[in-house]
C-alpha cells in the first residue's frame, strides 16, 4: 500500500507521529483522497476492465410518524433531501447505499427521492432501486425488551416505531439482478454460528423469534458492463454498551465478515430465499452501510471490522521512520474508509472492498446536517 498524494493537514499529523504522539481522528481533514489498495491493476501491469464507485450515507430522512417523510418529500423543497442530493450530485457514485431513511412497502418514498431530488440535482441518473422490506419497526408479537408488555418500539424486530422507519435502500446507475439478490431478514440470531445471544438481555422465551439483523443484510448483484459486483448492504445495531446491542452487533458484523470471505461455518446458513452458503472468497464484493461500530473503540466487533479493512495489528517501536510511515498509512486508511460522525469523531459508515477487490481511492464528504443526521458520505472507487 502506498500514499497517492499528500494532503493538507496530514503533514501535521505526520509530525506528531514522528514525535511518537497519538494522533486524534480530527487531525485529518474531512475530505481526503488516499490510495487504499494493496494490489491493483496498475501494480500488476494488467488492464483494469471496469471502474465503479460505491458510496454510503446515513441520510437522516426519518420522521416520527408513518408516512410523514413521504409527505415531506412529495411536497417539494425538503431541506434534508436537497442537501443529500447536492452531495450525491457532486460525487456521482455509481452505486449509492442509503441508510437512515424511512421506506414504505410500495417504495414510493425512494422513488420520490430518486426522481424529485437525486436525479433532478444533475448527478448520476439512478435508474435501478433495491429496497425490499426490512425488520425495522416490525412488531415481533413478543416481549423482546422484557418490560412485561407486548408492543411498541422495544418489541420490534428492529429499532423503529413503524415498519420501515430508518431503514435502507440501494440505488444504482447499473442494472440490478433482482433474481440473484439475497436477503437475510429472516435469519434468526440463534441460527448465527457462534452467536452471543446468551450475553444479551433478550428474554429466554423470545430468543427463538428475534432476527440477527435489526434491519437486514442484502447481497445485491450489480451488472457493470459484463462484470458482476456484489453490494453487501446493511445497517446494524449500534455496538454501544455491554448488553443486547453490543452482542447483536458483534454477531452481525461477524456474519458479514464470514459471508464475504467464504466462511465454511456458513455453508448451511440459508438466506430468505432458501439458498445456503456464503460468497466465495474471491467474489468481487463491497460491504457498504452503517456497521454501528467505531474501529477505534473497544467494542468486540471493532476487531472484525479491522479484519475486513485488512488493517494489521502492528507492534510499533518509537523513533524510526518506518514506524511513523506505518502509522500514517493506517491513520489515512482508517479515516478514508469510514466517516466521522458529529463532534465525537465516531466512525460508523463504511465502504469496504472484499474478496479480491480493493479500494483504489476512498473519500469522505460533508453531507446531510439537517434532520438529525451528522454523518458524512463515504465514497470508494474500485477496479473490476
ZADOVO-275983 format. One record per residue (C-alpha): x, y, z. Coordinates in steps of 0.25 Angstrom, whole numbers, plus 5000, padded with zeros to 4 digits. Example, Ala and Ser with C-alpha at 12.3 -4.5 7.8 and 13.67 -1.06 7.14 Angstrom:
     px     py     pz
   5049   4982   5031
   5055   4996   5029
# end
This chain:
     px     py     pz
   5000   5000   5000
   5005   5014   4997
   5001   5028   4998
   4996   5034   4985
   4996   5049   4989
   5000   5057   5002
   4988   5064   5008
   4987   5078   5015
   4986   5075   5030
   4993   5061   5028
   5007   5067   5029
   5004   5072   5043
   4999   5058   5047
   5012   5052   5042
   5020   5062   5050
   5012   5057   5062
   5015   5043   5059
   5030   5045   5057
   5029   5050   5071
   5023   5038   5076
   5010   5045   5079
   4996   5039   5077
   4988   5046   5066
   4973   5048   5068
   4964   5045   5057
   4960   5060   5055
   4975   5063   5051
   4972   5059   5037
   4963   5067   5028
   4949   5062   5026
   4951   5062   5011
   4963   5053   5006
   4967   5044   4996
   4977   5033   4998
   4981   5020   4991
   4976   5009   5000
   4980   4998   4990
   4990   4987   4993
   4989   4981   4979
   4983   4988   4967
   4983   4986   4952
   4993   4997   4952
   5002   4990   4962
   5002   4977   4954
   5003   4983   4940
   4989   4977   4936
   4978   4985   4930
   4966   4989   4938
   4953   4985   4931
   4943   4994   4939
   4943   5005   4949
   4932   5006   4959
   4929   5016   4970
   4921   5012   4982
   4916   5021   4993
   4908   5020   5006
   4902   5031   5015
   4892   5031   5026
   4882   5041   5020
   4875   5045   5033
   4862   5045   5025
   4853   5039   5036
   4841   5044   5044
   4833   5040   5056
   4820   5037   5048
   4818   5027   5038
   4817   5034   5024
   4822   5047   5029
   4835   5046   5021
   4828   5042   5008
   4819   5054   5010
   4830   5064   5013
   4838   5059   5000
   4825   5060   4991
   4823   5074   4996
   4836   5078   4990
   4847   5087   4995
   4851   5077   5007
   4864   5083   5012
   4869   5070   5017
   4867   5063   5003
   4872   5075   4996
   4885   5075   5003
   4886   5060   5001
   4884   5062   4986
   4895   5072   4985
   4905   5064   4992
   4902   5052   4983
   4902   5060   4971
   4916   5065   4974
   4922   5051   4975
   4913   5044   4965
   4915   5030   4971
   4910   5018   4962
   4904   5011   4974
   4898   5018   4986
   4894   5011   4999
   4885   5020   5007
   4883   5016   5022
   4874   5024   5032
   4863   5026   5022
   4848   5023   5024
   4843   5013   5014
   4829   5009   5011
   4824   4996   5005
   4821   5002   4992
   4834   5008   4990
   4828   5022   4988
   4838   5029   4997
   4850   5024   4990
   4844   5027   4976
   4841   5041   4980
   4855   5043   4986
   4861   5038   4973
   4853   5045   4963
   4850   5058   4970
   4863   5060   4977
   4875   5051   4974
   4873   5051   4958
   4868   5065   4958
   4881   5070   4964
   4889   5067   4952
   4897   5056   4957
   4897   5041   4953
   4884   5036   4947
   4879   5025   4957
   4870   5016   4949
   4870   5004   4958
   4866   5003   4972
   4866   4991   4982
   4858   4993   4995
   4851   4981   5000
   4844   4981   5014
   4854   4980   5026
   4852   4977   5041
   4852   4992   5045
   4840   4995   5053
   4833   4982   5050
   4825   4977   5062
   4830   4964   5067
   4818   4960   5075
   4827   4956   5087
   4832   4963   5099
   4846   4965   5094
   4850   4976   5103
   4845   4969   5116
   4836   4980   5121
   4824   4971   5123
   4816   4977   5111
   4816   4973   5097
   4816   4984   5086
   4824   4997   5084
   4838   5000   5079
   4845   4992   5089
   4838   4979   5084
   4840   4982   5069
   4849   4972   5061
   4858   4984   5059
   4858   4998   5064
   4846   5007   5060
   4832   5012   5063
   4826   5007   5050
   4831   4997   5039
   4842   5003   5030
   4846   5014   5039
   4860   5018   5038
   4862   5006   5028
   4871   5006   5016
   4871   5005   5000
   4881   5003   4989
   4881   5012   4977
   4889   5009   4964
   4892   5014   4950
   4895   5000   4946
   4885   4988   4945
   4882   4981   4958
   4880   4966   4957
   4868   4965   4966
   4866   4950   4963
   4880   4947   4969
   4879   4957   4980
   4879   4951   4994
   4873   4956   5007
   4875   4951   5021
   4864   4958   5029
   4858   4944   5034
   4871   4939   5039
   4870   4937   5054
   4880   4942   5064
   4880   4927   5069
   4884   4922   5056
   4896   4930   5055
   4909   4921   5056
   4916   4924   5069
   4906   4935   5074
   4906   4942   5087
   4891   4942   5089
   4893   4937   5103
   4900   4950   5106
   4888   4958   5103
   4876   4963   5111
   4866   4956   5102
   4856   4948   5110
   4859   4933   5108
   4845   4931   5103
   4847   4941   5092
   4860   4937   5087
   4855   4928   5076
   4848   4939   5070
   4858   4951   5069
   4865   4952   5056
   4880   4954   5055
   4879   4967   5047
   4871   4979   5052
   4869   4984   5038
   4875   4973   5029
   4887   4968   5021
   4885   4969   5006
   4894   4963   4995
   4891   4972   4983
   4898   4967   4970
   4900   4980   4961
   4903   4977   4946
   4915   4986   4941
   4916   4984   4926
   4918   4969   4927
   4924   4969   4941
   4916   4966   4954
   4919   4973   4967
   4912   4969   4979
   4908   4980   4988
   4906   4975   5002
   4898   4986   5009
   4894   4987   5023
   4890   4996   5035
   4894   4990   5048
   4890   4991   5063
   4900   5001   5070
   4911   4994   5077
   4910   5003   5090
   4908   4997   5103
   4910   4983   5108
   4896   4977   5107
   4887   4973   5095
   4892   4984   5085
   4907   4980   5087
   4905   4965   5086
   4896   4967   5074
   4905   4976   5067
   4917   4967   5069
   4909   4955   5063
   4904   4963   5051
   4918   4968   5048
   4924   4954   5049
   4914   4948   5040
   4916   4959   5029
   4931   4956   5030
   4929   4941   5029
   4919   4944   5017
   4929   4952   5008
   4941   4943   5012
   4935   4930   5009
   4934   4925   5023
   4931   4910   5024
   4923   4912   5036
   4912   4918   5027
   4911   4906   5018
   4897   4902   5024
   4892   4916   5027
   4881   4920   5018
   4876   4933   5012
   4861   4937   5012
   4860   4930   4998
   4865   4917   5004
   4879   4918   4997
   4890   4913   5006
   4905   4917   5008
   4913   4930   5007
   4920   4936   4995
   4933   4930   4990
   4945   4937   4996
   4949   4942   4982
   4936   4948   4978
   4937   4963   4976
   4928   4970   4987
   4927   4983   4994
   4922   4984   5008
   4914   4997   5009
   4906   5003   5020
   4905   5007   5035
   4913   4996   5043
   4909   5002   5056
   4924   5001   5062
   4936   5010   5062
   4948   5003   5059
   4956   5011   5070
   4946   5006   5081
   4947   4994   5090
   4935   4988   5085
   4937   4973   5081
   4932   4976   5067
   4943   4986   5064
   4954   4975   5062
   4945   4968   5052
   4943   4981   5044
   4958   4984   5044
   4960   4970   5038
   4950   4974   5027
   4959   4986   5025
   4971   4978   5025
   4977   4986   5036
   4988   4978   5042
   4991   4980   5057
   5006   4984   5056
   5015   4986   5068
   5021   5000   5067
   5035   5004   5073
   5036   5019   5075
   5047   5027   5067
   5048   5020   5054
   5044   5026   5040
   5038   5013   5036
   5029   5012   5048
   5023   5026   5046
   5020   5023   5032
   5013   5011   5036
   5005   5019   5046
   5002   5030   5035
   4997   5020   5025
   4988   5013   5036
   4982   5027   5040
   4979   5031   5026
   4973   5017   5022
   4965   5018   5035
   4960   5032   5033
   4957   5030   5018
   4950   5016   5019
   4940   5021   5029
   4933   5034   5032
   4933   5042   5045
   4920   5046   5052
   4918   5059   5059
   4927   5064   5070
   4930   5050   5075
   4938   5047   5063
   4932   5033   5063
   4933   5025   5050
   4921   5016   5047
   4919   5016   5032
   4928   5008   5023
   4931   5005   5008
   4940   4993   5008
   4945   4984   4997
   4944   4969   4999
   4949   4957   4992
   4960   4961   4982
   4954   4975   4981
   4962   4986   4987
   4959   5001   4989
   4966   5009   4979
   4962   5022   4985
   4954   5026   4997
   4948   5039   5001
   4938   5045   5011
   4929   5057   5008
   4921   5067   5017
   4907   5063   5015
   4893   5064   5022
   4894   5073   5034
   4879   5075   5036
   4868   5066   5041
   4877   5060   5052
   4888   5053   5043
   4902   5057   5045
   4908   5046   5037
   4917   5048   5024
   4916   5041   5011
   4927   5031   5009
   4931   5028   4994
   4941   5018   4989
   4946   5014   4975
   4948   5000   4971
   4954   4993   4958
   4947   4981   4954
# end
